[in-house]
Every structure is written in structure tokens, then in C-alpha cells.
Amino acid sequence: MTPRDHGGGIDAAIARFGGTRESWLDLSTGINPVPYPVGTLPADAWTALPDAAAFAALESAARRFWAIPEGAAVLPAPGASAIIARTPLLRPPGRAHIQSPTYNEHAAAFTAAGWQVEPGTAAAAPDLRVAVHPNNPDGRFWNESDLSKGGPALTVIDESFCDIAPQASHIARATYGQTLILKSFGKFWGLAGLRLGFAIGAPALIAPLKEALGPWQVSGPALAIGARALSDDSWAQATRARLAADSARLDGLMARDGAQPLGGTPLFRLFAMEDAGRWQEALARSHVWSRIFPYNKSWLRLGLPAPDRWTQFETALEGLTP
């Protein structure tokens, strides 16, 4: 089975380095540290089964926010991961091209479903291609010519981090018939615990995913919060500006201490150094948790500190002796 490594794991970090959950600054994920203010929810969001009107309101907000073309179907789900796990079932097992390094849940899902997973640079045309856009962890964007090469039967475009650059979205491909677009709500809006994601594509692609997820696949609170947040353009615009400024600040601080910025997105940054594992341990002694990768010992990925946690991060850097 394909190994799955992720950010997080604060419990293990606490067990090793001490402290409490509140004392730790978790920079191991790419989640916006300033979440959308959810406000007050109607009581029936918690007490009633989600109805058709609530799903329709969320879909309408999603269509407008992402400029989803007419004719494409929209399926909300309990997180993008729930869709990723079911995507291999859309076709009989074959050859899937997944260019690495990238988010490892895709390869794990296809391998578990009996697919042969190959690097995206393989010469022969695959049965399916996965493109994480922008890529995690290096922030690479896929252009249209990249996505059109080889003529795969199905292209899955994971745009979980694309809300930081909406102009780069490939949402226009959602009506192509052989393209499935994935969206994650938790990252840009900072509400990962809400578990909300979307699959967007031709109705024939979306229908089996909807059947696999079953009825009431999204909770009442997630429907209400998602519809509210996707309708708040002012918050989204202000958030993009803040994330851009904060990611530049993070790059500057790390470069000052000898790390080489390699890219990423405004929600997470990727750095190179001689021994990323030692950097992770050194930061952890100040209760700052970061992300390292089993396939590259020189890469360290950092999310952004919340506005009131920059001092803790800068103090950790000042005491850094990796």
C-alpha cells in the first residue's frame, strides 16, 4: 500500500518535545491561520436533515464564486479527500500518471483500487492523469498544454489550493466531459475541521460520485457556512492580499537564516537546507511544528503563523541551531 504522510501530528510532537496543544504553533499544514468568521448558524442547521434548499444555496454560491460554466455539475462532499478516495472508481483500473512529488493521497487511492500508478513523464498515454494545481509542495501551476498532452481518458485537476490565484483555475474545462475539477473549502477559508469539498465536471462524471457518497453527504452546518463564505467576495479579496504579504515575510525570515526559498503558494512555503530533519527538531524545541518529506531530506515546508503568533516563530528562528 502506498504510504501516506501528512502534516499535523501535534500529539506526537507534544509527546516528544513537551508542551500543550495551545503552546504549539502548527506550521505543518497549508491551512489559512485566519479562518472565515462563521457567525451564528440557524438552529435547524444542527437539528434537521439537510434539505434540498440548503444544497441548492451552496451550489449556487459555488457556481458564482468559481465561475462554474453552465452545463457542469457540482457535487459538495465531506472534504476533498472523500472525493479523492472515490475517484479511482470512475473507471476500470488502468494506468494513472501522477507526476511526483505531489499530494500523496491521489497515488494511495489509485493504488488501493488496483491502478498502476506511474510518473507523469512516462512516454505512453495513460488512462488517467492527476494534476495538482497548484502543486503541493512546490506550488507548480499546470498550463493548458500540459493538461492536453497524451490525450488521457480522464484528467483529474486538484485545485485545493487554487483559491489563492483564481485567475489560474482550469474551471472552464469542467464541461469537457473527461475533466474532473476538485475544490477544497478548508484550506483557503481556514475551516479544515468543517470537512467540505467539491467535485465539478460533466454530469456523467459527477453522477457515480454522488451515488457513492449517498444522501445528506454534507452536514447542515457545512452547507450553511459554505454558502455564506462563498458569497463573501470582500473577505476573499482581503485574505488573498494578507496571505501574499505574510508568505513574502516568511520567505524573508527563512532566507535570512540560511534557508533557500523554493516556492509553494501563499498558504505554504517550501524551503531547502542541508538537513531539514535537524531544522524540524530545532524549531520543535520552541514548539513550532513543520513539515518534512520522506522523499527529500533537504525540504522543509512551513505554513503561515497567525497574526498573533509571529513573535513565537521569530523567537524560534533566533534560537535556531540546526
Secondary structure, 3 states (H helix, E strand, C coil): CCCCCCCCCHHHHHHHHCCCHHHCEECCCCCCCCCCCCCCCCCHHHHCCCCHHHHHHHHHHHHHHHCCCCCCEEEEECCHHHHHHHHHHHCCCCEEEECCCCCCHHHHHHHHCCCEEECCCCCCCCCEEEEECCCCCCCCCCCHHHHHCCCCCEEEEECCCHHHCHHHCCHHHHHCCCEEEEEECCCCCCCHHHCCEEEEECHHHHHHHHHHHCCCCCCHHHHHHHHHHHCCHHHHHHHHHHHHHHHHHHHHHHHHCCCEEEEEECCEEEEECCCHHHHHHHHHCCCEECEEECCEEEEEEEECCCHHHHHHHHHHHHCCCC
